[in-house]
């Protein structure tokens, strides 16, 4: 099968496109023909060696954790899915080697859910990692409830735009930080936009004089440092981007595969409460270009590669 691989840590130039063996199918996995895969910052961070202290890399590595595709074969112990089923997955294992930038993936059923019927494969591929990150941070870590006020930093990005919609589905008021060019986009998602940079605290406090119930940080740095000042007395802070949040009294979030949470995202999408913005779609052989676009950090929505 065709796939993208890298044989040693490095940047986009380390990626190769070529033939690799088709994956073996374990008893609790299904063989998925990949229709689309999503690029995420964690892909190139792993590839650069930044996570070597916590994740073993078995080279050559096929990158990618997101997919949307069609089940071709079910393992002998699988009852959840059958050939022909359309699925989405956050296919993360405890090591990196067998990723989703390939024609076929042997995906454990615990990483999969039914694909939203109303999303294209390209849109659906952008949902798993980013959607689960936002969903788990908002519902579990920050415990957002109906009537809460939430700040989402980097609200126009891949995770941020989904976080805005999920928070709105929970009944929350959402204030989203973003560059001014993305303000109309955020209004369309139901958020109240504010601009980054100097004076951020005052701009948020003008909208929420008593502070907000929760801040979800997706960018780190100065936005995270300013976040404690935005909170009400009993407000909660979480970051998926910067472990410095722990020193500010908040919690760090690293997304987990969870079939039930993924199914909840499918339900939100099919109910019209969650859509995925696709910023660009590139063929799989141009994965290096897709990765470069993602590394620029100014993308609105998701970058997708298609085998």
Helices and strands as residue ranges (DSSP letters): E 2-5, G 12-14, E 16-19, E 29-39, H 41-47, E 56-62, E 66-74, E 86-90, E 95-98, E 104-108, G 109-111, E 112-114, H 121-125, H 128-136, I 137-141, E 149-153, H 158-169, E 173-177, G 180-182, H 183-189, E 192-194, H 200-207, E 212-217, H 221-227, G 228-230, E 231-239, G 243-248, E 251-252, H 259-270, E 278-283, G 284-286, H 287-296, E 302-306
